[in-house]
Amino acid sequence: MYQDHRALGLAPLSTVAPTFVSGALDIAQAKPVQPVTLVRPHAAARAARFFVEKFPGRSMYAVKANPSPELIRILWDNGITHYDVASIAEVRLVARTLPDATLCFMHPVKAEEAIAEAYFTHGVRTFSLDSLEELEKIMLATRNAADLTLCVRLRVSSEHSKLSLASKFGVAPHEAKPLLFAARQAADALGICFHVGSQAMTPEAYADAMERVRAAIVDAAVTVDVIDVGGGFPSSYPGMEPPPLERFFETIHRAFESLPISYSAELWAEPGRALCAEYASLIVRVEKRRGNELYINDGAYGALFDAAHIGWRFPVNLLREPQSTVRDHPFSFYGPTCDDLDHMAGPFLLPADVVAGDYFEIGMLGAYGSAMRTAFNGFGSDETVIVEDEPMASLYVDVEDEVASNVVKL
Ligand SMILES: *Cc1c(COP(=O)(O)O)cnc(C)c1O
């Protein structure tokens, strides 16, 4: 079920209602022909509560990481009241799903029509920008509104992150002065935002970025009301186990406290990945084995874009008992489409006796997995099942003191 696609006004890929079962093994035993998406509401709820309780400011969910309305409702029910939206379709989706939510339009390059609809129809008051042209566009589209929060996006380094966001958006700190000055004149509240890149592996990423914020504020000599540290909070993947999120929060808090900003200034963050990575996984079937290569029924055009295109590794778990003598073995995957690019190098570790007809679960696909699926070549998951077992990795399980016995160690 692709409610995210439907919700965004894209082609519905299926309308099958979700069913409830307790875990991944039950599903494999039913021998599904198509890949099956598993969702874990309890994992998303836990992540939301963690950010709400521990982040020393306001956490807004970056909707692009996973725009599923069910997920967005779970986050809302667990205290996430603000949503970072980047397109008019995302604005409409969240406005329709959560009429009382606060939306912040944090794409620095927007269509004028999108700004106008967001402002006048959906009550959006917070916008980001990284140029004087965009400031003019916002003022024109909102007819010189006097109640705007304008967040100037600074360009910061992505050196501590697995996925760079350093080249496309943001004004260089030493060039920010005229824009900060102009935005200060136009705004009711002035913010500075940045994005350190996705899957930041160390809190230093934020400490370094905050130093750039400091330099820009000192240079422009403006009063700043909001510091928005963006997304980038990591999740756990094979070979990418980050330090505890509390350490990121402590570093950010310390840096925020030392900035030359107004006493009542607010601290915001825009976590995407960290709030939803644990929410979804996928059960796939092996259709063929060729040596160390497994031909599976989902891939680059399904939920595995990152595995194919940027070599991301996801945890995998065979859904049957391996023979007791069998060791783990490194595999690469081919997806189901006729495209050679539909290849995922991995390596993914599975028991060496995997054969066609076996099922395994690919974990941690809640962020940028389901969100990026296509129906290319007629393949993909058309069934979603709600499960209650634990995700294959979690940054939150120990924290909430829940039973961690069935969490697979990466
Ligand atoms: C993508 C994005 C996010 C979310 O990033 P994560 O790395 O998933 O936390 C937040 N803010 C902006 C502006 C983004 O573009």
The ligand as an SDF file (V2000), in Angstrom:
LIG
                    3D

 15 15  0  0  0  0  0  0  0  0999 V2000
   16.2860   16.5110    4.0390 C   0  0  0  0  0  0  0  0  0  0  0  0
   16.1600   17.6450    4.9860 C   0  0  0  0  0  0  0  0  0  0  0  0
   15.9780   17.4140    6.3690 C   0  0  0  0  0  0  0  0  0  0  0  0
   16.0160   16.0500    6.9820 C   0  0  0  0  0  0  0  0  0  0  0  0
   17.3060   15.5420    6.9700 O   0  0  0  0  0  0  0  0  0  0  0  0
   17.6860   14.1720    7.7190 P   0  0  0  0  0  0  0  0  0  0  0  0
   19.1110   13.9770    7.4040 O   0  0  0  0  0  0  0  0  0  0  0  0
   16.7950   13.1230    7.1800 O   0  0  0  0  0  0  0  0  0  0  0  0
   17.4530   14.3940    9.1820 O   0  0  0  0  0  0  0  0  0  0  0  0
   15.8180   18.5190    7.1910 C   0  0  0  0  0  0  0  0  0  0  0  0
   15.8180   19.7760    6.6960 N   0  0  0  0  0  0  0  0  0  0  0  0
   15.9850   20.0370    5.3800 C   0  0  0  0  0  0  0  0  0  0  0  0
   15.9720   21.4520    4.9250 C   0  0  0  0  0  0  0  0  0  0  0  0
   16.1780   18.9850    4.4910 C   0  0  0  0  0  0  0  0  0  0  0  0
   16.3620   19.2480    3.1930 O   0  0  0  0  0  0  0  0  0  0  0  0
  1  2  1  0
  2  3  1  0
  2 14  2  0
  3  4  1  0
  3 10  2  0
  4  5  1  0
  5  6  1  0
  6  7  2  0
  6  8  1  0
  6  9  1  0
 10 11  1  0
 11 12  2  0
 12 13  1  0
 12 14  1  0
 14 15  1  0
M  END
$$$$
